[in-house]
Amino acid sequence: MTEPTATYLARPEDVQRVLLLYSGGLDTSVMLKWIQDEYQAEVVALTVNLGQPGEDYDVVRGKALSLGAVEAHVVDAREEFAREYVVPAIRANAIYGLGYPLFTALGRPLIAKLAVELARQTGCDTIAHGCTGKGNDQVRIESTVATLAPELKVIAPVRSWKMGRNEEAAYAREHGIPVKGGAEVAPYSIDDNLWGRSSEGRWIEDLSVAPQEDVFQLVTRPELAPDEPETIEIEFEAGVPVALDGTRLGLVELLDRVAAAGMRHGVGIVDHIEDRIVGLKVRDIYEVPAAAILLPAHAELERLVGTIHQNQFKTMLDQKWAYLVYAGLWWEPLRSDLDAYMLAANSQVTGRIGVKLFKGSARVVTRQSPYAVYDAQLASFAESGGLFSQEASPGFIELWSLQSRMAWQVRNSR
Ligand code: ARG
C-alpha cells in the first residue's frame, strides 16, 4: 500500500471514529455516508455556527443524525469568532489582495480548533473535512489540526474520491441523501459567516462575464438601493467597535446591525481575483457589508490618533498579518507577536466615526477622538496658528532637502 503524503493523514486502518466537519451541504452529506461505508467507521458530526445568515441548525443536526451520525453537535461560536478572530482583524485593518476581508480565512482555524476539542471529548481518532485539493481551506484546517493535535489524523474525502459534482449528486440519490433544489444546476460554492460571504464557481470562473444578479444573496444591488443616503456613527474603544449610533451593543449584534445597514445601501460587493497559497489564481465574488464599513472606519480613526511614523509602519505589519492569516498560519508565533503590536498601536484608537452609506459607497464623513493628533487651530487655513511658526518653515525646508539637493548637483554637474 502507498504511504500517505503527509504524516498527519490517516491510513484506512487508523480510522475507527471520525469527527466530521458537517455543513449540511452536498459534499459533507455524501461524506457522512461514504465514511461509514468506506471505513466501517462511526461518524460524529460537528456544525459550527459562525453566524451564517439564514442557516437552520436544527435542520442540519437532524440531517446528520438521519444520515447515520452517532452524535451530531452544533456549537454556537459567534461570540468567540467575533471577539478572538474578527476584532484582531479589525485592529490589523486586515485585507488580502485588493479587497478580501478574510472572513473564511478567519473562520477556518476556529472551526478546526473546535473540531480538535470535540474529537478529543468524543474519542475520535480522525478529523474529516469537505475541502477540495485546490483551495486554501484545506491548508487552514489541516495545519490547525496538525499543530494543535499531533495525535489526531485527517481525511479529506473530496480531495481523494474523484467524484465530480454530478457523480456526487448520483451518489446522494442512490443513498437517499436529500439534495437542495434537486441539484439540476450545479450550485455556487458558498462560504459565509458574520464577517462576509463568498461565491465561487459557475460563470464566476469566466473572467469576461460581469456578475449575474442571482449571486447576490446579502447585498442589495447598488442601483436598487434607496435614493436617500444614511449616515451611521460607529464608536470604537481601543480599536474595538462598541456602539452604533450612540447605542452600546454586544459585538455580534453590532456586526449584524452594521451589516444590515450596508446591505440596504448596496455596500460591500467585491469582485476579486485572488492569488491562492496553492498557486492558483481564482475569482471570487464577495459580499462583505459589515467589513466594508467597519474596516475603513477603523483605519480612519487609527490614522487620526497615530503619528506619521506609526501610521507608515503599521501599514507594513497590517499586510504581513493579513498574509499570514490568509495563508493558513493562524497559529504561527509571528502572528501573535504582531497581535501584541496591534494591541499596543490600538490603545488610543478610541472615538467616533460617521460613515455615509449611499448606493454602494461607504464614505467616512465625520471623525472625533480625544486622542486625535490634530489641532484645528494649528491646521487652520484662516488663522496664523499660535504654536506653529510659519517663519520656521524655510529653515526646515533647507535641512530637509539637503541631501537630495547635494545628490542632484553631483549627478547633474557633469
Ligand atoms: N477565496 C477565499 C479564501 O481563500 C474564500 C474561500 C471560500 N471557501 C469556500 N470553501 N467556498 O479564503
Boltz pocket constraint, residues with backbone or C-beta under 6 A from the ligand:
constraints:
  - pocket:
      binder: B
      contacts: [[A, 102], [A, 104], [A, 105], [A, 135], [A, 136], [A, 137], [A, 189], [A, 190], [A, 191], [A, 198], [A, 200], [A, 274], [A, 284], [A, 326]]
      max_distance: 6.0
